[in-house]
């Protein structure tokens, strides 16, 4: 398994792509409100991406038809924008991937629409905080398994489950590079993290069972039991001084 190492010049290009992805995510998050369709959100994202001189990293990827992934409530990831209208009390997962000058930025968040159920709010808070916790493990010299195990341990301790079929990943010139970054693992295993690696860390956390299935559209992943799922993601650069969050943005949740 060969994990790409970015030079400082390449890392700077990654910073620019990731900054663009974060900017799009902020703008799209602000659009989410009751009554708007997921297709309208997707089209607005396409416009924002174009305004920044970027392309969608998702559109056409293995045939994916959307500009972004937009997934509601029990939908975990890979939802496609369409005619569905967002409702008050929904949670909306927004996953943004952009290509800028040949480099990819990848980031995601879960947006609550209005005041949501307290139990669902806790799911979002725990998932976002777990992403922060995982990033702290992205140090040169540590094993990837330490980071992955930390996610699963924190999620399990809070009574939730992690999705196992879909994982984080390396990111750079391609949307998906080595290594895979599961949200579960064993400490002390996996490749050693090195300065210059760029990885997308993305907890996908279910309120109920871990199991998922794919809908007839061949893309949208939903929880088996229909309970809500949360998703947060950052692209992180491993440096000799610790992790650098390339897609840094203000936290979605204030709790």
GUGU-941006 format. One line per 5 residues: number of its first residue (from 1); for each residue x, y, z of N, C-alpha, C, O, CB. Coordinates in steps of 0.02 Angstrom, whole numbers. Atoms other than C-alpha are relative to their C-alpha. Glycine has a CB too. Layout:
NUM) X Y Z X Y Z X Y Z X Y Z X Y Z  ...
***
This chain:
1) 42 -60 0 0 0 0 44 62 0 82 74 47 -48 0 62  -39 -61 6 78 162 -58 -44 61 17 -93 75 -18 30 7 -71  39 -59 -22 14 317 33 36 62 -25 94 74 -7 -8 1 78  -33 -59 27 50 479 -60 22 49 55 -15 61 103 -46 36 -49  -27 -52 -44 159 606 32 3 65 -40 33 68 -93 71 -20 29
6) 1 -64 34 130 787 -16 61 41 19 80 45 78 -64 39 15  -53 -49 -14 274 908 -33 -32 63 28 -94 69 28 41 16 -64  28 -62 -27 254 1079 47 -37 38 -55 -89 68 -41 55 44 30  34 -34 55 209 1150 -123 -68 -32 -15 -118 2 -27 44 0 -64  63 36 12 77 1015 -149 -48 11 58 -109 17 47 13 -75 -9
11) 43 -13 -58 12 1042 28 -33 68 -5 -91 76 15 41 -5 65  29 -67 9 -15 1225 -13 -57 -2 -51 -107 33 -43 53 50 -22  54 8 49 -120 1175 -164 -60 -35 33 -117 -19 18 25 -40 -61  54 32 -38 -219 1060 -50 -36 51 45 -97 49 51 28 -59 42  31 -51 -43 -248 1206 68 -50 42 -40 -105 56 -15 54 46 31
16) 44 -41 41 -324 1308 -73 -63 -37 -20 -118 -10 -18 38 24 -63  59 40 19 -438 1167 -130 -45 -11 60 -107 -7 55 22 -68 -29  40 12 -61 -493 1130 48 -34 63 24 -90 60 50 44 -29 55  31 -63 -19 -524 1313 84 -62 14 -43 -113 38 -18 51 58 -7  57 -9 45 -637 1319 -68 -58 -46 20 -115 -24 21 20 -13 -73
21) 53 47 -21 -732 1163 -10 -35 26 62 -96 21 68 30 -69 13  29 -26 -62 -758 1242 162 -45 60 -14 -98 68 17 54 19 50  40 -60 17 -820 1404 85 -67 -21 -31 -119 8 -14 39 46 -48  62 24 31 -946 1310 -21 -45 -31 54 -106 -19 55 15 -53 -55  40 32 -53 -1002 1209 131 -34 52 44 -92 43 63 43 -47 42
26) 30 -54 -41 -1030 1367 233 -60 32 -36 -112 42 -6 52 53 17  54 -32 39 -1134 1446 94 -60 -45 -8 -117 -23 -2 27 22 -69  55 47 10 -1236 1290 62 -37 -13 66 -98 -18 67 27 -66 -29  31 10 -65 -1267 1262 248 -49 56 16 -102 44 46 53 -5 55  42 -58 -14 -1341 1437 259 -65 -1 -40 -113 33 -23 38 64 -14
31) 60 4 42 -1467 1393 123 -53 -48 28 -112 -43 12 18 -22 -70  44 53 -22 -1541 1245 214 -55 28 45 -42 59 97 40 -55 39  58 -26 -37 -1716 1290 275 -62 -39 -21 -61 -73 -73 -10 77 -13  62 35 19 -1893 1219 275 -26 26 -67 -28 86 -80 -53 9 54  32 -18 63 -1972 1216 102 45 -3 -61 21 -12 -116 -27 67 5
36) -46 3 57 -1816 1218 -6 9 -74 -20 8 -118 23 69 32 17  -10 69 21 -1789 1062 -111 74 -18 1 117 26 -3 -29 -12 -71  -70 22 0 -1632 958 -104 32 14 -68 93 25 -72 4 -75 17  -26 -16 66 -1614 988 -291 20 73 -5 70 90 -38 -52 -16 -53  -18 -72 0 -1614 1177 -265 65 11 38 106 52 18 -56 42 31
41) -62 -5 -38 -1478 1157 -134 59 -24 -43 112 7 -44 -4 -40 66  -52 28 43 -1377 1049 -255 19 49 -55 79 58 -69 -23 -66 -30  -15 -47 54 -1392 1177 -395 36 62 25 82 88 -7 -65 21 -36  -34 -58 -30 -1342 1320 -281 73 -18 14 118 22 3 -36 22 65  -68 22 -13 -1189 1219 -230 41 0 -64 99 20 -65 0 -70 31
46) -34 1 64 -1145 1194 -413 21 71 -20 76 82 -46 -45 -31 -55  -15 -70 17 -1153 1383 -439 57 27 43 102 60 18 -63 44 9  -54 -23 -45 -1044 1418 -286 68 -31 -21 119 3 -21 -16 -19 73  -61 34 21 -917 1289 -344 29 32 -62 90 44 -67 -14 -76 -13  -23 -32 62 -908 1367 -517 26 71 13 76 91 -17 -58 3 -51
51) -22 -68 -16 -893 1543 -443 71 2 27 107 51 18 -48 32 51  -68 4 -29 -734 1487 -354 51 -30 -48 108 -42 -30 -2 -41 64  -45 27 50 -659 1419 -514 16 -73 11 70 -97 -8 63 39 -1  -11 70 -16 -678 1240 -456 -50 -44 -38 -96 -19 -72 -7 -12 76  48 49 26 -767 1082 -515 -21 -45 58 15 -54 107 31 -41 -59
56) 22 49 -49 -870 959 -415 43 -63 -6 54 -88 -61 -75 -17 -10  -38 63 0 -766 809 -364 -46 -60 -4 -24 -116 -17 44 -5 63  48 55 -4 -925 705 -353 -38 -11 -66 -51 -67 -85 -50 12 55  41 6 60 -1021 744 -514 35 -45 -52 90 -30 -75 -13 70 -30  -28 47 49 -992 598 -632 47 -51 29 69 -97 -6 35 38 -53
61) -45 49 -30 -882 505 -508 -35 -68 5 -84 -75 41 23 24 71  32 66 6 -924 323 -546 -74 6 -20 -115 -36 -3 6 -39 67  67 -11 24 -1081 395 -625 -46 38 48 -106 44 35 -31 -64 -15  43 -36 -48 -1142 495 -474 -31 62 -33 5 100 -66 42 22 63  35 -52 38 -1274 619 -538 -3 68 34 -27 116 4 -68 -22 -15
66) 8 -63 -36 -1263 756 -405 65 40 2 119 14 -10 -23 -14 70  -59 -43 -10 -1146 904 -378 28 -8 70 89 -1 80 -19 73 -13  -20 14 -68 -1142 868 -192 -41 -60 23 -86 -83 -12 -12 62 48  42 51 -31 -1208 731 -79 -43 34 53 -17 69 96 43 -58 32  46 -30 -48 -1362 786 18 -47 -55 26 -86 -83 -12 -41 59 -33
71) 33 59 -30 -1438 659 138 -39 22 61 -13 57 104 52 -55 18  45 -23 -53 -1585 683 257 -14 -56 50 -26 -114 31 -65 26 -29  25 42 -54 -1623 603 425 32 -70 1 90 -77 19 -75 -7 -5  -25 68 -2 -1604 413 408 48 -15 -58 80 -67 -60 -57 -50 -2  -49 8 54 -1502 437 248 70 15 29 80 67 60 -16 48 -62
76) -66 -5 -31 -1320 412 296 47 44 -43 72 94 -20 31 -70 9  -43 -35 47 -1220 470 144 -25 -13 -72 -68 -55 -83 74 -22 7  9 10 73 -1225 485 -47 -71 14 -24 -91 -12 -76 19 -70 -18  66 -20 24 -1399 561 -58 6 46 -60 54 83 -67 -39 34 56  0 -39 62 -1444 643 -224 -54 54 4 -111 40 22 -13 -47 -62
81) 49 -54 0 -1528 812 -238 -56 -12 -49 -46 -40 -103 34 66 -17  57 11 44 -1703 809 -311 -59 42 22 -50 100 43 -20 -74 0  61 -39 -13 -1883 862 -281 -21 -1 73 -68 34 92 -56 -28 -42  19 5 -71 -1890 818 -95 10 67 35 62 99 28 42 -55 35  -4 -63 -36 -1926 969 13 24 -12 72 0 -57 107 -68 36 0
86) -26 4 -68 -1830 993 174 -53 25 49 -86 76 36 65 41 8  52 -16 -49 -1943 999 327 32 26 65 89 10 82 -44 -62 14  -21 -22 -66 -1929 1086 495 11 -61 44 -31 -106 46 -52 48 32  -16 57 -43 -1846 966 617 44 -53 -33 66 -100 1 -62 -32 23  -45 47 34 -1746 873 484 72 12 21 89 65 48 -7 7 -76
91) -72 -11 0 -1560 847 492 25 -14 -71 5 -63 -103 37 -46 53  -21 3 69 -1470 874 327 76 -8 -3 113 35 19 -22 64 -39  -70 12 9 -1301 798 287 23 28 -67 -4 10 -119 17 -75 6  -28 -31 59 -1201 901 163 72 -21 -8 113 -8 36 -6 78 3  -68 24 14 -1045 823 87 23 35 -63 -6 27 -116 2 -79 -7
96) -24 -41 55 -943 938 -25 69 -23 -20 114 -29 22 2 75 20  -67 14 27 -798 887 -136 12 44 -60 -29 46 -106 7 -75 -19  -16 -43 57 -714 1010 -253 69 -16 -26 112 -41 10 -4 74 20  -66 5 31 -569 1003 -374 22 70 -19 -12 104 -56 -1 -48 -62  -28 -66 17 -461 1160 -384 72 -10 -23 115 -33 14 -3 48 62
101) -67 6 30 -311 1161 -500 28 -71 9 88 -80 21 47 50 32  -22 70 0 -306 971 -498 5 -32 68 26 -90 74 66 -4 -33  -3 27 -68 -317 949 -309 -69 1 31 -110 45 17 49 40 44  67 10 -28 -466 891 -206 -4 24 72 41 12 112 -20 -74 -5  19 -15 -69 -544 965 -50 -65 -35 15 -111 -34 -26 -6 77 12
106) 58 42 -17 -672 857 41 -21 14 73 20 9 118 16 -75 -10  23 -17 -67 -779 906 191 -75 -11 5 -110 -10 -45 18 73 18  72 13 -9 -950 871 266 -22 24 69 17 29 116 -16 -74 -9  30 -18 -64 -1067 926 404 -73 -23 0 -100 -42 -51 4 76 13  71 15 -7 -1241 889 470 -34 62 29 -15 86 82 -12 -62 46
111) 33 -62 -18 -1358 1038 481 -70 -14 30 -110 -47 -3 -7 47 -63  68 6 -28 -1509 1041 599 -45 54 -29 -25 112 -35 1 4 77  47 -48 29 -1662 1124 523 -48 23 55 -94 -13 74 -39 -31 -60  40 -24 -56 -1738 1230 660 19 -36 64 75 -61 71 -75 -9 -14  -11 36 -63 -1755 1155 833 -16 -74 -12 -71 -91 -32 -43 29 58
116) 10 72 12 -1731 967 822 -7 -37 66 8 -10 119 60 -28 -42  8 43 -58 -1768 825 941 65 -2 41 120 -7 12 -21 -71 -21  -60 -2 -44 -1649 828 1091 45 -61 -10 106 -55 -8 -22 4 73  -40 60 10 -1594 649 1061 39 3 -65 96 -21 -69 -46 -62 1  -34 -8 64 -1550 689 881 55 53 7 110 45 -21 -50 19 -56
121) -51 -51 -12 -1459 846 937 62 -29 33 118 -12 16 -29 56 43  -57 32 -34 -1352 740 1052 40 -43 -48 102 -44 -45 -26 -43 59  -35 40 51 -1311 622 908 47 44 -41 104 26 -53 -51 -35 -46  -41 -46 40 -1248 770 806 59 25 40 116 27 16 -42 59 -25  -53 -27 -42 -1148 843 950 54 -51 13 114 -36 7 -29 25 66
126) -49 53 -14 -1065 678 994 41 -15 -63 102 -25 -59 -35 -64 26  -36 17 62 -1021 644 811 51 54 -17 107 39 -36 -51 -9 -58  -47 -54 16 -944 815 783 58 2 50 116 13 31 -37 68 0  -53 1 -50 -848 806 946 48 -59 -10 108 -53 4 -30 -2 70  -41 58 13 -786 633 899 48 13 -58 105 -10 -57 -43 -61 -15
131) -44 -20 55 -716 703 736 59 40 28 117 28 11 -38 41 -54  -54 -40 -31 -618 830 839 49 -45 38 109 -36 33 -30 52 49  -42 46 -38 -555 691 951 45 -42 -46 104 -52 -31 -44 -47 42  -38 41 47 -500 585 803 57 40 -31 112 14 -39 -46 -27 -55  -52 -42 32 -405 729 723 61 7 45 117 11 21 -29 70 -16
136) -56 -7 -47 -299 744 881 48 -60 -2 104 -56 22 -26 9 71  -43 60 6 -232 569 843 40 1 -65 82 -43 -75 -43 -63 2  -34 -2 66 -169 621 669 69 31 6 83 84 -23 -43 40 -50  -68 -23 -12 11 642 724 49 -45 -37 40 -106 -39 17 2 75  -53 39 31 165 587 628 30 -48 52 43 -28 108 55 47 -29
141) -28 51 -44 232 426 703 -51 -44 33 -35 -99 56 40 33 53  52 41 -29 66 363 767 -28 -48 -52 -23 -36 -112 -56 43 30  32 47 46 -25 214 693 -71 22 -16 -106 50 26 0 -71 31  67 -19 22 -183 244 592 -53 -34 43 -106 -6 56 -10 -17 -74  48 38 -40 -271 110 695 -17 35 65 -72 26 92 26 -68 14
146) 14 -36 -61 -255 220 849 -57 51 -11 -103 57 30 63 36 26  51 -50 18 -358 356 765 -68 -34 -11 -119 -11 14 21 39 -64  63 35 17 -488 233 698 -33 -29 63 -94 -25 71 14 -55 -51  27 29 -62 -507 145 866 -29 53 45 -79 41 80 54 -40 37  25 -54 -43 -530 311 955 -70 21 -20 -111 37 24 47 60 -4
151) 67 -18 23 -682 349 847 -50 -51 25 -101 -33 56 -2 3 -77  47 52 -20 -766 182 880 -10 -1 76 -67 -9 99 25 -68 -23  6 2 -73 -728 188 1066 -45 57 26 -87 46 69 70 6 32  39 -58 -23 -802 362 1088 -74 -7 -19 -118 8 21 29 65 -30  70 8 24 -957 324 984 -35 -54 41 -92 -45 62 -1 -18 -75
156) 30 55 -38 -989 158 1074 -14 22 72 -66 4 100 47 -61 0  8 -23 -69 -965 241 1244 -62 45 7 -90 51 62 62 38 23  59 -44 -1 -1106 361 1198 -64 -35 -23 -116 -3 -30 13 60 -43  60 39 15 -1225 221 1147 -20 0 -73 -76 -19 -90 -56 26 39  15 -1 72 -1214 242 958 43 -52 -36 83 -87 -5 13 71 -30
161) -38 48 40 -1144 137 816 32 35 -59 7 85 -83 -45 -57 -24  -32 -28 60 -1023 172 674 -16 -43 -60 -23 -104 -56 77 4 10  11 34 64 -1057 129 494 67 -32 -21 118 2 -21 -27 49 -55  -62 36 17 -930 -1 438 11 -7 -75 67 -17 -98 0 -69 32  -6 12 72 -967 -15 252 32 59 -37 56 51 -93 -69 -14 -30
166) -27 -59 32 -909 162 213 50 33 47 39 36 108 -57 51 -20  -56 -21 -42 -748 240 274 31 65 -26 18 87 -82 54 -55 3  -40 -56 22 -636 392 269 56 -24 -45 60 -84 -60 29 38 60  -47 19 53 -490 395 149 54 54 -8 46 111 14 -36 -11 -66  -48 -49 22 -333 478 87 -31 43 -54 -77 22 -89 64 -33 -25
171) 27 -45 51 -365 627 -26 57 44 -25 102 62 14 -58 44 29  -54 -40 29 -256 729 -143 -16 17 -72 -63 54 -86 67 -35 5  17 -9 71 -250 727 -332 -64 -38 -18 -99 -20 -65 59 -24 -45  61 40 9 -388 597 -321 -45 8 60 -22 23 115 17 -75 -13  48 -4 -54 -546 598 -217 14 -55 52 10 -43 112 -71 -6 -26
176) -14 55 -46 -502 428 -144 70 -27 -14 84 -55 -67 -53 -57 -8  -68 26 3 -320 384 -112 9 -47 59 -34 -53 102 53 57 -1  -18 38 -60 -235 267 10 18 50 55 43 104 38 59 -50 -15  28 62 -27 -255 239 154 -75 6 10 -103 61 9 34 -19 66  68 -1 -26 -431 190 199 2 20 74 48 1 110 -36 -68 -10
181) 3 -24 -69 -482 272 363 -67 -21 31 -113 19 33 9 78 4  63 23 -28 -618 165 445 -15 36 66 29 64 98 3 -76 12  21 -28 -64 -717 227 594 -1 -54 55 -39 -50 103 -70 32 -6  -9 54 -48 -666 71 688 70 -29 -11 98 -21 -65 -56 -56 -7  -66 30 10 -503 -22 716 30 -21 66 -1 -17 119 46 48 -36
186) -36 22 -60 -374 -86 838 61 44 10 98 56 -37 22 -75 -5  -60 -41 -14 -243 23 922 64 -37 -18 68 -98 -10 1 22 73  -65 29 15 -65 -6 866 4 -36 -67 55 -67 -83 18 -47 53  0 34 66 -116 -73 694 -2 52 -55 -11 112 -44 -60 -48 -5  5 -44 58 -115 -2 519 65 36 -15 114 29 22 -55 50 11
191) -61 -36 20 11 108 429 18 55 50 -25 82 85 -8 29 -70  -23 -56 -42 116 234 523 -13 65 -37 4 72 -96 76 -8 18  13 -66 30 61 413 491 66 38 -8 109 38 36 -51 40 43  -61 -38 15 194 522 411 -18 71 -21 -71 83 -49 41 -35 -55  10 -69 21 210 709 383 -9 2 -76 28 -30 -113 59 44 22
196) 14 -5 71 137 754 214 -59 -42 -23 -83 -34 -79 60 -19 -38  61 37 16 -7 630 218 -61 45 8 -64 85 55 -6 -64 44  63 -37 -6 -179 705 188 -57 -51 1 -65 -90 -46 -10 51 -58  53 49 -8 -328 606 251 -67 35 16 -69 85 51 17 -50 55  67 -22 -16 -515 634 255 -27 -45 56 -38 -105 46 -47 -2 -63
201) 27 36 -57 -580 584 426 -74 16 4 -93 75 6 37 20 67  72 -14 5 -769 563 425 -43 -51 38 -66 -100 8 -20 0 -73  46 43 -37 -868 481 565 -70 0 -30 -99 53 -42 -3 21 73  70 9 20 -1035 413 503 -32 -41 55 -16 -99 65 -7 -37 -71  23 27 -64 -1135 376 658 -76 -8 1 -112 39 -15 23 45 59
206) 71 14 -3 -1305 294 680 -27 1 71 7 -20 118 -14 -68 -32  31 0 -66 -1424 319 824 -19 -71 21 -18 -88 80 -63 45 0  21 69 -14 -1482 138 810 52 -50 -21 111 -46 -2 -66 -15 -34  -45 54 22 -1406 -15 728 51 27 -50 41 78 -82 -39 -58 -30  -53 -21 46 -1246 -4 626 -16 -15 -72 12 15 -118 66 -34 19
211) 13 23 67 -1321 -89 475 -30 53 -45 -68 96 -23 -46 -59 2  26 -47 50 -1360 6 315 -19 -39 -63 -1 -97 -72 53 55 -18  16 29 66 -1432 -28 143 -1 57 -51 -5 115 -33 -68 -38 1  0 -49 54 -1428 60 -25 -67 0 -35 -94 -54 -51 57 -15 -50  65 -6 32 -1589 124 -104 4 -17 -74 58 -29 -101 -28 71 9
216) 4 20 70 -1647 86 -280 35 47 -48 49 29 -105 -71 -6 -21  -37 -46 43 -1560 240 -347 74 -19 -7 112 13 -43 -5 72 27  -68 28 2 -1399 139 -321 52 42 36 112 26 34 21 -9 -72  -47 -44 -34 -1322 278 -217 -17 13 73 25 4 117 3 65 -36  17 -24 -68 -1418 335 -63 4 -56 51 -28 -108 44 -71 30 0
221) -10 48 -54 -1364 242 93 -46 19 58 -44 77 81 75 -4 23  45 -14 -56 -1495 228 232 12 -50 56 37 -105 45 -74 -2 -23  -6 46 -57 -1497 152 406 -52 -56 -7 -107 -46 -33 -10 38 67  45 57 5 -1575 -20 416 -63 9 41 -117 -14 21 36 -64 22  58 -7 -44 -1690 29 559 -37 67 -9 -84 80 27 22 -7 71
226) 34 -63 13 -1739 200 490 14 55 50 -16 108 48 -72 -11 -3  -17 -51 -49 -1661 293 636 51 49 -29 85 33 -77 27 -33 65  -43 -51 29 -1561 453 608 74 -19 1 97 -61 40 -9 65 38  -72 9 5 -1378 457 559 32 69 -8 3 114 -38 18 -46 -59  -36 -63 5 -1249 597 573 67 -12 -35 95 -66 -33 12 31 71
231) -62 5 39 -1095 634 467 37 67 3 8 119 -12 -15 -20 -75  -43 -59 0 -952 757 490 68 -21 -29 90 -77 -19 9 30 71  -63 18 34 -789 764 390 46 60 -6 24 116 -20 -15 -29 -69  -53 -49 15 -626 861 381 56 -35 -38 70 -93 -28 26 32 65  -63 22 30 -476 842 268 57 27 44 59 87 59 7 25 -75
236) -53 -17 -48 -321 842 379 68 -15 -29 79 -68 -60 -10 -39 67  -69 10 19 -137 864 340 40 -20 61 39 14 112 30 64 -33  -45 20 -54 -16 767 450 65 39 -8 96 38 -61 13 -77 -1  -63 -37 1 133 878 493 44 -24 57 21 -59 102 -12 77 4  -46 20 -54 286 854 603 -20 32 66 1 10 119 72 18 -18
241) 22 -36 -60 204 976 725 -71 -19 23 -96 9 71 4 74 -11  68 19 -18 34 891 730 -48 8 -59 -27 27 -113 -24 40 59  49 -3 54 -127 888 628 -18 72 -19 -25 115 24 -62 -38 19  26 -64 25 -178 1036 519 -66 -13 -36 -69 -51 -84 52 35 -49  66 10 31 -363 1044 477 -5 46 -61 -12 106 -55 -59 16 51
246) -1 -39 62 -363 1098 295 -70 28 -16 -75 80 -49 24 -43 -58  69 -22 13 -553 1114 288 -31 34 61 -91 32 71 -44 -60 -22  24 -30 -61 -566 1209 451 -57 49 -14 -55 87 -63 56 37 37  55 -47 2 -729 1303 477 -30 3 70 -17 -41 111 -55 -21 -54  33 -4 -65 -830 1361 625 -44 -60 10 -76 -84 -37 -41 66 7
251) 41 59 -14 -916 1217 710 -74 14 -15 -99 68 -1 9 -23 72  71 -7 15 -1093 1188 653 -41 8 64 -89 46 68 -25 -62 -39  39 4 -62 -1152 1154 829 35 39 55 96 36 61 -10 -73 22  -29 -43 -51 -1125 1272 974 5 -35 67 34 -8 114 -39 63 7  -1 36 -64 -1148 1142 1111 63 -41 6 74 -74 57 -62 -46 7
***
